[in-house]
């Protein structure tokens, strides 16, 4: 039985050496790896807010209007709360691709915000 323990001890010793090397690499990782590169250019468009000067009103403040619906409304020349309120509910519904009841709810909220 004494002979069986020798291979087990060698395996455990090898495992300990590997774990020790791993710990040393982990401790020295900041010195071994290069510093991260920070890009100098502007951030990608999807990470920046839309700063178009088309309107002072932010249509996304209306509950249910996110960036996609706001873009659809802008494409239909609805860029402010006043334009949303004065628009026809069916036209808003068709432009945004939502139900007419949703368009009416948006119009009511826009009236409160304007």
N, CA, C and O atoms as CSV, one atom per row, in Angstrom:
chain,resi,resn,atom,element,x,y,z
A,1,UNK,N,N,0.806,-1.193,0.000
A,1,UNK,CA,C,0.000,0.000,0.000
A,1,UNK,C,C,0.852,1.260,0.000
A,1,UNK,O,O,0.400,2.303,-0.473
A,2,UNK,N,N,2.088,1.188,0.525
A,2,UNK,CA,C,2.939,2.355,0.576
A,2,UNK,C,C,3.301,2.847,-0.809
A,2,UNK,O,O,3.542,4.040,-0.993
A,3,UNK,N,N,3.345,1.947,-1.800
A,3,UNK,CA,C,3.681,2.318,-3.159
A,3,UNK,C,C,2.577,3.096,-3.852
A,3,UNK,O,O,2.855,3.856,-4.780
A,4,UNK,N,N,1.342,2.929,-3.430
A,4,UNK,CA,C,0.212,3.631,-4.040
A,4,UNK,C,C,0.193,5.101,-3.655
A,4,UNK,O,O,-0.320,5.923,-4.414
A,5,UNK,N,N,0.726,5.449,-2.519
A,5,UNK,CA,C,0.684,6.825,-2.058
A,5,UNK,C,C,1.682,7.713,-2.789
A,5,UNK,O,O,1.480,8.923,-2.887
A,6,UNK,N,N,2.767,7.114,-3.307
A,6,UNK,CA,C,3.791,7.906,-3.977
A,6,UNK,C,C,3.237,8.621,-5.219
A,6,UNK,O,O,3.474,9.822,-5.352
A,7,UNK,N,N,2.512,7.959,-6.137
A,7,UNK,CA,C,1.947,8.691,-7.288
A,7,UNK,C,C,0.937,9.763,-6.859
A,7,UNK,O,O,0.874,10.830,-7.470
A,8,UNK,N,N,0.161,9.490,-5.832
A,8,UNK,CA,C,-0.808,10.469,-5.336
A,8,UNK,C,C,-0.094,11.697,-4.793
A,8,UNK,O,O,-0.523,12.825,-5.037
A,9,UNK,N,N,1.000,11.484,-4.056
A,9,UNK,CA,C,1.773,12.597,-3.523
A,9,UNK,C,C,2.385,13.425,-4.655
A,9,UNK,O,O,2.436,14.652,-4.573
A,10,UNK,N,N,2.845,12.753,-5.707
A,10,UNK,CA,C,3.422,13.474,-6.841
A,10,UNK,C,C,2.362,14.314,-7.556
A,10,UNK,O,O,2.627,15.442,-7.973
A,11,UNK,N,N,1.174,13.759,-7.689
A,11,UNK,CA,C,0.080,14.488,-8.331
A,11,UNK,C,C,-0.305,15.702,-7.488
A,11,UNK,O,O,-0.517,16.793,-8.018
A,12,UNK,N,N,-0.392,15.505,-6.181
A,12,UNK,CA,C,-0.736,16.622,-5.299
A,12,UNK,C,C,0.362,17.691,-5.308
A,12,UNK,O,O,0.065,18.886,-5.291
A,13,UNK,N,N,1.610,17.268,-5.334
A,13,UNK,CA,C,2.726,18.220,-5.374
A,13,UNK,C,C,2.680,19.019,-6.678
A,13,UNK,O,O,2.870,20.236,-6.673
A,14,UNK,N,N,2.424,18.324,-7.802
A,14,UNK,CA,C,2.318,19.003,-9.097
A,14,UNK,C,C,1.136,19.981,-9.092
A,14,UNK,O,O,1.239,21.095,-9.606
A,15,UNK,N,N,0.031,19.556,-8.513
A,15,UNK,CA,C,-1.128,20.448,-8.394
A,15,UNK,C,C,-0.802,21.678,-7.572
A,15,UNK,O,O,-1.219,22.783,-7.917
A,16,UNK,N,N,-0.068,21.503,-6.498
A,16,UNK,CA,C,0.333,22.636,-5.671
A,16,UNK,C,C,1.225,23.607,-6.421
A,16,UNK,O,O,1.091,24.823,-6.283
A,17,UNK,N,N,2.142,23.060,-7.222
A,17,UNK,CA,C,3.031,23.917,-8.025
A,17,UNK,C,C,2.211,24.713,-9.040
A,17,UNK,O,O,2.437,25.908,-9.231
A,18,UNK,N,N,1.269,24.052,-9.680
A,18,UNK,CA,C,0.426,24.733,-10.677
A,18,UNK,C,C,-0.405,25.834,-10.020
A,18,UNK,O,O,-0.517,26.937,-10.557
A,19,UNK,N,N,-0.985,25.534,-8.863
A,19,UNK,CA,C,-1.775,26.538,-8.139
A,19,UNK,C,C,-0.884,27.699,-7.712
A,19,UNK,O,O,-1.291,28.858,-7.794
A,20,UNK,N,N,0.310,27.399,-7.265
A,20,UNK,CA,C,1.242,28.453,-6.863
A,20,UNK,C,C,1.631,29.350,-8.028
A,20,UNK,O,O,1.706,30.570,-7.881
A,21,UNK,N,N,1.876,28.747,-9.186
A,21,UNK,CA,C,2.185,29.539,-10.376
A,21,UNK,C,C,0.997,30.402,-10.786
A,21,UNK,O,O,1.163,31.557,-11.180
A,22,UNK,N,N,-0.183,29.839,-10.692
A,22,UNK,CA,C,-1.388,30.607,-11.008
A,22,UNK,C,C,-1.548,31.801,-10.086
A,22,UNK,O,O,-1.904,32.891,-10.535
A,23,UNK,N,N,-1.287,31.602,-8.792
A,23,UNK,CA,C,-1.377,32.700,-7.827
A,23,UNK,C,C,-0.335,33.768,-8.115
A,23,UNK,O,O,-0.616,34.959,-7.986
A,24,UNK,N,N,0.865,33.354,-8.504
A,24,UNK,CA,C,1.920,34.325,-8.826
A,24,UNK,C,C,1.544,35.138,-10.064
A,24,UNK,O,O,1.742,36.352,-10.090
A,25,UNK,N,N,1.011,34.484,-11.076
A,25,UNK,CA,C,0.594,35.194,-12.290
A,25,UNK,C,C,-0.538,36.155,-11.959
A,25,UNK,O,O,-0.552,37.284,-12.450
A,26,UNK,N,N,-1.485,35.727,-11.135
A,26,UNK,CA,C,-2.602,36.588,-10.740
A,26,UNK,C,C,-2.085,37.819,-9.997
A,26,UNK,O,O,-2.556,38.931,-10.234
A,27,UNK,N,N,-1.125,37.625,-9.106
A,27,UNK,CA,C,-0.577,38.743,-8.335
A,27,UNK,C,C,0.191,39.712,-9.229
A,27,UNK,O,O,0.229,40.911,-8.950
A,28,UNK,N,N,0.803,39.206,-10.301
A,28,UNK,CA,C,1.609,40.049,-11.183
A,28,UNK,C,C,0.882,40.455,-12.465
A,28,UNK,O,O,1.505,40.989,-13.382
A,29,UNK,N,N,-0.418,40.210,-12.539
A,29,UNK,CA,C,-1.146,40.438,-13.788
A,29,UNK,C,C,-1.074,41.884,-14.258
A,29,UNK,O,O,-1.034,42.123,-15.465
A,30,UNK,N,N,-1.057,42.865,-13.343
A,30,UNK,CA,C,-0.993,44.263,-13.753
A,30,UNK,C,C,0.351,44.588,-14.408
A,30,UNK,O,O,0.429,45.454,-15.280
A,31,UNK,N,N,1.392,43.898,-13.988
A,31,UNK,CA,C,2.706,44.139,-14.580
A,31,UNK,C,C,2.903,43.347,-15.862
A,31,UNK,O,O,3.695,43.740,-16.718
A,32,UNK,N,N,2.192,42.239,-16.004
A,32,UNK,CA,C,2.352,41.388,-17.172
A,32,UNK,C,C,1.495,41.843,-18.354
A,32,UNK,O,O,1.873,41.646,-19.509
A,33,UNK,N,N,0.340,42.450,-18.067
A,33,UNK,CA,C,-0.580,42.858,-19.130
A,33,UNK,C,C,-0.377,44.325,-19.474
A,33,UNK,O,O,-0.059,45.122,-18.592
A,34,UNK,N,N,-0.552,44.697,-20.728
A,34,UNK,CA,C,-0.425,46.106,-21.092
A,34,UNK,C,C,-1.609,46.909,-20.538
A,34,UNK,O,O,-2.671,46.356,-20.253
A,35,UNK,N,N,-1.406,48.207,-20.395
A,35,UNK,CA,C,-2.486,49.078,-19.930
A,35,UNK,C,C,-3.580,49.118,-20.988
A,35,UNK,O,O,-3.287,49.051,-22.182
A,36,UNK,N,N,-4.828,49.225,-20.566
A,36,UNK,CA,C,-5.916,49.270,-21.549
A,36,UNK,C,C,-5.836,50.540,-22.390
A,36,UNK,O,O,-5.457,51.604,-21.900
A,37,UNK,N,N,-6.195,50.409,-23.652
A,37,UNK,CA,C,-6.187,51.558,-24.545
A,37,UNK,C,C,-7.505,52.305,-24.418
A,37,UNK,O,O,-8.575,51.699,-24.462
A,38,UNK,N,N,-7.426,53.605,-24.261
A,38,UNK,CA,C,-8.611,54.443,-24.174
A,38,UNK,C,C,-8.706,55.230,-25.477
A,38,UNK,O,O,-7.817,56.025,-25.784
A,39,UNK,N,N,-9.773,55.019,-26.248
A,39,UNK,CA,C,-9.867,55.703,-27.538
A,39,UNK,C,C,-10.016,57.211,-27.366
A,39,UNK,O,O,-10.660,57.687,-26.431
A,40,UNK,N,N,-9.399,57.956,-28.297
A,40,UNK,CA,C,-9.453,59.416,-28.239
A,40,UNK,C,C,-10.651,59.995,-28.970
A,40,UNK,O,O,-11.075,61.109,-28.664
A,41,UNK,N,N,-11.197,59.279,-29.911
A,41,UNK,CA,C,-12.275,59.804,-30.743
A,41,UNK,C,C,-13.590,59.908,-29.995
A,41,UNK,O,O,-13.680,59.559,-28.818
A,42,UNK,N,N,-14.595,60.386,-30.684
A,42,UNK,CA,C,-15.920,60.506,-30.061
A,42,UNK,C,C,-16.515,59.124,-29.808
A,42,UNK,O,O,-16.161,58.163,-30.490
A,43,UNK,N,N,-17.404,59.020,-28.844
A,43,UNK,CA,C,-18.028,57.721,-28.582
A,43,UNK,C,C,-18.921,57.308,-29.749
A,43,UNK,O,O,-19.352,58.162,-30.523
A,44,UNK,N,N,-19.204,56.028,-29.886
A,44,UNK,CA,C,-20.097,55.581,-30.956
A,44,UNK,C,C,-21.460,56.245,-30.837
A,44,UNK,O,O,-21.878,56.611,-29.739
A,45,UNK,N,N,-22.146,56.403,-31.943
A,45,UNK,CA,C,-23.412,57.134,-31.962
A,45,UNK,C,C,-24.451,56.510,-31.036
A,45,UNK,O,O,-25.228,57.234,-30.414
A,46,UNK,N,N,-24.482,55.184,-30.931
A,46,UNK,CA,C,-25.493,54.546,-30.101
A,46,UNK,C,C,-25.277,54.803,-28.619
A,46,UNK,O,O,-26.155,54.496,-27.813
A,47,UNK,N,N,-24.115,55.367,-28.231
A,47,UNK,CA,C,-23.854,55.665,-26.829
A,47,UNK,C,C,-24.042,57.142,-26.498
A,47,UNK,O,O,-23.780,57.560,-25.371
A,48,UNK,N,N,-24.480,57.912,-27.438
A,48,UNK,CA,C,-24.676,59.329,-27.188
A,48,UNK,C,C,-26.151,59.671,-27.310
A,48,UNK,O,O,-26.901,59.011,-28.030
A,49,UNK,N,N,-26.546,60.695,-26.608
A,49,UNK,CA,C,-27.931,61.140,-26.682
A,49,UNK,C,C,-28.138,61.891,-27.993
A,49,UNK,O,O,-27.207,62.487,-28.535
A,50,UNK,N,N,-29.352,61.854,-28.486
A,50,UNK,CA,C,-29.679,62.591,-29.689
A,50,UNK,C,C,-29.722,64.074,-29.339
A,50,UNK,O,O,-30.542,64.506,-28.528
A,51,UNK,N,N,-28.843,64.841,-29.948
A,51,UNK,CA,C,-28.760,66.266,-29.644
A,51,UNK,C,C,-29.219,67.102,-30.827
A,51,UNK,O,O,-28.736,68.217,-31.025
A,52,UNK,N,N,-30.146,66.572,-31.612
A,52,UNK,CA,C,-30.617,67.324,-32.767
A,52,UNK,C,C,-31.375,68.563,-32.305
A,52,UNK,O,O,-32.181,68.489,-31.378
A,53,UNK,N,N,-31.120,69.704,-32.947
A,53,UNK,CA,C,-31.747,70.947,-32.526
A,53,UNK,C,C,-33.149,71.134,-33.072
A,53,UNK,O,O,-33.631,72.265,-33.138
A,54,UNK,N,N,-33.826,70.052,-33.468
A,54,UNK,CA,C,-35.118,70.178,-34.123
A,54,UNK,C,C,-36.215,70.664,-33.187
A,54,UNK,O,O,-37.190,71.261,-33.643
A,55,UNK,N,N,-36.078,70.422,-31.894
A,55,UNK,CA,C,-37.154,70.789,-30.985
A,55,UNK,C,C,-36.622,70.911,-29.561
A,55,UNK,O,O,-35.652,70.259,-29.174
A,56,UNK,N,N,-37.291,71.766,-28.800
A,56,UNK,CA,C,-36.954,71.870,-27.381
A,56,UNK,C,C,-37.656,70.784,-26.580
A,56,UNK,O,O,-37.252,70.481,-25.457
A,57,UNK,N,N,-38.704,70.196,-27.149
A,57,UNK,CA,C,-39.475,69.168,-26.452
A,57,UNK,C,C,-38.839,67.805,-26.681
A,57,UNK,O,O,-38.494,67.444,-27.806
A,58,UNK,N,N,-38.693,67.061,-25.599
A,58,UNK,CA,C,-38.164,65.701,-25.693
A,58,UNK,C,C,-39.347,64.753,-25.684
A,58,UNK,O,O,-39.945,64.509,-24.637
A,59,UNK,N,N,-39.683,64.221,-26.840
A,59,UNK,CA,C,-40.854,63.350,-26.949
A,59,UNK,C,C,-40.718,62.085,-26.114
A,59,UNK,O,O,-41.722,61.458,-25.779
A,60,UNK,N,N,-39.486,61.699,-25.772
A,60,UNK,CA,C,-39.304,60.483,-24.984
A,60,UNK,C,C,-39.719,60.673,-23.529
A,60,UNK,O,O,-39.740,59.703,-22.772
A,61,UNK,N,N,-40.050,61.898,-23.117
A,61,UNK,CA,C,-40.554,62.091,-21.752
A,61,UNK,C,C,-42.005,61.651,-21.628
A,61,UNK,O,O,-42.511,61.476,-20.519
A,62,UNK,N,N,-42.675,61.472,-22.764
A,62,UNK,CA,C,-44.038,60.938,-22.759
A,62,UNK,C,C,-43.935,59.441,-22.492
A,62,UNK,O,O,-43.178,58.733,-23.156
A,63,UNK,N,N,-44.700,58.969,-21.516
A,63,UNK,CA,C,-44.654,57.551,-21.158
A,63,UNK,C,C,-45.070,56.700,-22.353
A,63,UNK,O,O,-46.147,56.884,-22.922
A,64,UNK,N,N,-44.201,55.769,-22.721
A,64,UNK,CA,C,-44.475,54.871,-23.836
A,64,UNK,C,C,-43.745,55.254,-25.113
A,64,UNK,O,O,-43.672,54.454,-26.046
A,65,UNK,N,N,-43.201,56.478,-25.171
A,65,UNK,CA,C,-42.439,56.890,-26.346
A,65,UNK,C,C,-40.967,56.741,-26.017
A,65,UNK,O,O,-40.424,57.477,-25.193
A,66,UNK,N,N,-40.330,55.787,-26.663
A,66,UNK,CA,C,-38.897,55.591,-26.511
A,66,UNK,C,C,-38.183,56.155,-27.730
A,66,UNK,O,O,-38.798,56.827,-28.559
A,67,UNK,N,N,-36.897,55.884,-27.841
A,67,UNK,CA,C,-36.136,56.435,-28.968
A,67,UNK,C,C,-36.666,56.013,-30.342
A,67,UNK,O,O,-36.640,56.802,-31.286
A,68,UNK,N,N,-37.143,54.780,-30.453
A,68,UNK,CA,C,-37.622,54.290,-31.752
A,68,UNK,C,C,-38.913,55.006,-32.149
A,68,UNK,O,O,-39.040,55.483,-33.276
A,69,UNK,N,N,-39.869,55.079,-31.222
A,69,UNK,CA,C,-41.120,55.774,-31.533
A,69,UNK,C,C,-40.876,57.259,-31.757
A,69,UNK,O,O,-41.498,57.861,-32.631
A,70,UNK,N,N,-39.980,57.857,-30.980
A,70,UNK,CA,C,-39.666,59.277,-31.167
A,70,UNK,C,C,-39.102,59.511,-32.562
A,70,UNK,O,O,-39.454,60.492,-33.217
A,71,UNK,N,N,-38.233,58.623,-33.016
A,71,UNK,CA,C,-37.659,58.754,-34.353
A,71,UNK,C,C,-38.736,58.628,-35.425
A,71,UNK,O,O,-38.715,59.354,-36.419
A,72,UNK,N,N,-39.667,57.717,-35.227
A,72,UNK,CA,C,-40.760,57.558,-36.192
A,72,UNK,C,C,-41.625,58.815,-36.241
A,72,UNK,O,O,-42.059,59.235,-37.314
A,73,UNK,N,N,-41.871,59.411,-35.075
A,73,UNK,CA,C,-42.669,60.640,-35.038
A,73,UNK,C,C,-41.924,61.788,-35.707
A,73,UNK,O,O,-42.533,62.589,-36.416
A,74,UNK,N,N,-40.620,61.879,-35.492
A,74,UNK,CA,C,-39.822,62.933,-36.136
A,74,UNK,C,C,-39.861,62.758,-37.653
A,74,UNK,O,O,-39.949,63.742,-38.389
A,75,UNK,N,N,-39.797,61.520,-38.121
A,75,UNK,CA,C,-39.885,61.258,-39.552
A,75,UNK,C,C,-41.229,61.694,-40.122
A,75,UNK,O,O,-41.334,61.996,-41.310
A,76,UNK,N,N,-42.270,61.726,-39.264
A,76,UNK,CA,C,-43.599,62.187,-39.682
A,76,UNK,C,C,-43.771,63.676,-39.386
A,76,UNK,O,O,-44.893,64.182,-39.400
A,77,UNK,N,N,-42.670,64.383,-39.119
A,77,UNK,CA,C,-42.664,65.826,-38.836
A,77,UNK,C,C,-43.412,66.194,-37.559
A,77,UNK,O,O,-43.999,67.272,-37.468
A,78,UNK,N,N,-43.391,65.305,-36.580
A,78,UNK,CA,C,-43.942,65.597,-35.252
A,78,UNK,C,C,-42.742,65.666,-34.311
A,78,UNK,O,O,-42.209,64.640,-33.887
A,79,UNK,N,N,-42.323,66.902,-33.989
A,79,UNK,CA,C,-41.088,67.085,-33.219
A,79,UNK,C,C,-41.309,67.787,-31.887
A,79,UNK,O,O,-40.361,67.964,-31.122
A,80,UNK,N,N,-42.533,68.186,-31.599
A,80,UNK,CA,C,-42.782,68.887,-30.338
A,80,UNK,C,C,-44.096,68.401,-29.733
A,80,UNK,O,O,-44.892,67.721,-30.380
A,81,UNK,N,N,-44.293,68.774,-28.472
A,81,UNK,CA,C,-45.536,68.401,-27.794
A,81,UNK,C,C,-46.729,69.049,-28.495
A,81,UNK,O,O,-47.769,68.413,-28.668
A,82,UNK,N,N,-46.580,70.308,-28.895
A,82,UNK,CA,C,-47.679,71.016,-29.557
A,82,UNK,C,C,-48.064,70.335,-30.862
A,82,UNK,O,O,-49.249,70.212,-31.174
A,83,UNK,N,N,-47.062,69.888,-31.633
A,83,UNK,CA,C,-47.361,69.194,-32.880
A,83,UNK,C,C,-48.012,67.845,-32.625
A,83,UNK,O,O,-48.866,67.409,-33.397
A,84,UNK,N,N,-47.613,67.184,-31.549
A,84,UNK,CA,C,-48.225,65.903,-31.207
A,84,UNK,C,C,-49.673,66.095,-30.793
A,84,UNK,O,O,-50.542,65.313,-31.178
A,85,UNK,N,N,-49.939,67.148,-29.999
A,85,UNK,CA,C,-51.304,67.412,-29.536
A,85,UNK,C,C,-52.212,67.775,-30.704
A,85,UNK,O,O,-53.363,67.341,-30.752
A,86,UNK,N,N,-51.707,68.565,-31.641
A,86,UNK,CA,C,-52.554,69.039,-32.743
A,86,UNK,C,C,-52.681,68.014,-33.872
A,86,UNK,O,O,-53.489,68.201,-34.782
A,87,UNK,N,N,-51.913,66.957,-33.828
A,87,UNK,CA,C,-51.977,65.951,-34.888
A,87,UNK,C,C,-53.229,65.093,-34.749
A,87,UNK,O,O,-53.858,65.042,-33.692
A,88,UNK,N,N,-53.567,64.432,-35.825
A,88,UNK,CA,C,-54.687,63.500,-35.836
A,88,UNK,C,C,-54.233,62.177,-35.218
A,88,UNK,O,O,-53.155,61.677,-35.538
A,89,UNK,N,N,-55.049,61.618,-34.341
A,89,UNK,CA,C,-54.681,60.379,-33.640
A,89,UNK,C,C,-54.404,59.244,-34.626
A,89,UNK,O,O,-53.499,58.438,-34.408
A,90,UNK,N,N,-55.176,59.180,-35.701
A,90,UNK,CA,C,-54.966,58.128,-36.700
A,90,UNK,C,C,-53.621,58.316,-37.398
A,90,UNK,O,O,-52.932,57.339,-37.691
A,91,UNK,N,N,-53.245,59.569,-37.665
A,91,UNK,CA,C,-51.966,59.838,-38.324
A,91,UNK,C,C,-50.801,59.492,-37.403
A,91,UNK,O,O,-49.802,58.926,-37.846
A,92,UNK,N,N,-50.929,59.833,-36.118
A,92,UNK,CA,C,-49.891,59.499,-35.144
A,92,UNK,C,C,-49.769,57.986,-35.022
A,92,UNK,O,O,-48.666,57.442,-34.976
A,93,UNK,N,N,-50.910,57.319,-34.972
A,93,UNK,CA,C,-50.936,55.860,-34.873
A,93,UNK,C,C,-50.233,55.221,-36.063
A,93,UNK,O,O,-49.429,54.304,-35.900
A,94,UNK,N,N,-50.537,55.705,-37.245
A,94,UNK,CA,C,-49.932,55.146,-38.449
A,94,UNK,C,C,-48.447,55.452,-38.524
A,94,UNK,O,O,-47.658,54.588,-38.907
A,95,UNK,N,N,-48.053,56.667,-38.164
A,95,UNK,CA,C,-46.637,57.064,-38.247
A,95,UNK,C,C,-45.778,56.268,-37.277
A,95,UNK,O,O,-44.674,55.844,-37.621
A,96,UNK,N,N,-46.285,56.062,-36.060
A,96,UNK,CA,C,-45.494,55.372,-35.036
A,96,UNK,C,C,-45.649,53.863,-35.090
A,96,UNK,O,O,-44.808,53.131,-34.569
A,97,UNK,N,N,-46.727,53.390,-35.722
A,97,UNK,CA,C,-46.962,51.952,-35.767
A,97,UNK,C,C,-47.536,51.422,-34.472
A,97,UNK,O,O,-47.199,50.320,-34.039
A,98,UNK,N,N,-48.412,52.215,-33.848
A,98,UNK,CA,C,-49.057,51.812,-32.596
A,98,UNK,C,C,-50.564,51.901,-32.770
A,98,UNK,O,O,-51.054,52.378,-33.793
A,99,UNK,N,N,-51.294,51.438,-31.764
A,99,UNK,CA,C,-52.745,51.523,-31.831
A,99,UNK,C,C,-53.199,52.972,-31.669
A,99,UNK,O,O,-52.466,53.815,-31.151
A,100,UNK,N,N,-54.401,53.236,-32.115
A,100,UNK,CA,C,-54.941,54.592,-32.015
A,100,UNK,C,C,-55.160,54.991,-30.558
A,100,UNK,O,O,-55.028,56.166,-30.215
A,101,UNK,N,N,-55.493,54.031,-29.699
A,101,UNK,CA,C,-55.665,54.354,-28.279
A,101,UNK,C,C,-54.335,54.749,-27.634
A,101,UNK,O,O,-54.296,55.628,-26.774
A,102,UNK,N,N,-53.254,54.101,-28.049
A,102,UNK,CA,C,-51.930,54.481,-27.548
A,102,UNK,C,C,-51.567,55.871,-28.024
A,102,UNK,O,O,-51.040,56.675,-27.255
A,103,UNK,N,N,-51.842,56.164,-29.290
A,103,UNK,CA,C,-51.564,57.501,-29.834
A,103,UNK,C,C,-52.365,58.558,-29.088
A,103,UNK,O,O,-51.849,59.637,-28.799
A,104,UNK,N,N,-53.615,58.260,-28.775
A,104,UNK,CA,C,-54.452,59.208,-28.025
A,104,UNK,C,C,-53.888,59.436,-26.633
A,104,UNK,O,O,-53.880,60.567,-26.147
A,105,UNK,N,N,-53.419,58.380,-25.988
A,105,UNK,CA,C,-52.822,58.522,-24.654
A,105,UNK,C,C,-51.567,59.382,-24.720
A,105,UNK,O,O,-51.341,60.208,-23.836
A,106,UNK,N,N,-50.749,59.201,-25.751
A,106,UNK,CA,C,-49.560,60.038,-25.927
A,106,UNK,C,C,-49.956,61.490,-26.103
A,106,UNK,O,O,-49.328,62.384,-25.536
A,107,UNK,N,N,-50.995,61.725,-26.888
A,107,UNK,CA,C,-51.444,63.091,-27.162
A,107,UNK,C,C,-51.950,63.763,-25.881
A,107,UNK,O,O,-51.724,64.954,-25.672
A,108,UNK,N,N,-52.626,63.006,-25.035
A,108,UNK,CA,C,-53.117,63.558,-23.775
A,108,UNK,C,C,-51.933,63.910,-22.851
A,108,UNK,O,O,-51.941,64.958,-22.206
A,109,UNK,N,N,-50.934,63.042,-22.792
A,109,UNK,CA,C,-49.771,63.336,-21.975
A,109,UNK,C,C,-48.996,64.537,-22.516
A,109,UNK,O,O,-48.488,65.352,-21.746
A,110,UNK,N,N,-48.908,64.640,-23.830
A,110,UNK,CA,C,-48.213,65.767,-24.449
A,110,UNK,C,C,-48.935,67.076,-24.136
A,110,UNK,O,O,-48.299,68.114,-23.955
A,111,UNK,N,N,-50.275,67.020,-24.073
A,111,UNK,CA,C,-51.043,68.218,-23.723
A,111,UNK,C,C,-50.715,68.645,-22.299
A,111,UNK,O,O,-50.617,69.840,-22.022
A,112,UNK,N,N,-50.544,67.699,-21.404
A,112,UNK,CA,C,-50.190,68.027,-20.018
A,112,UNK,C,C,-48.776,68.574,-19.920
A,112,UNK,O,O,-48.496,69.413,-19.063
A,113,UNK,N,N,-47.883,68.113,-20.781
A,113,UNK,CA,C,-46.486,68.540,-20.733
A,113,UNK,C,C,-46.242,69.869,-21.430
A,113,UNK,O,O,-45.262,70.552,-21.135
A,114,UNK,N,N,-47.123,70.243,-22.350
A,114,UNK,CA,C,-46.893,71.504,-23.087
A,114,UNK,C,C,-47.455,72.706,-22.379
A,114,UNK,O,O,-47.338,73.826,-22.876
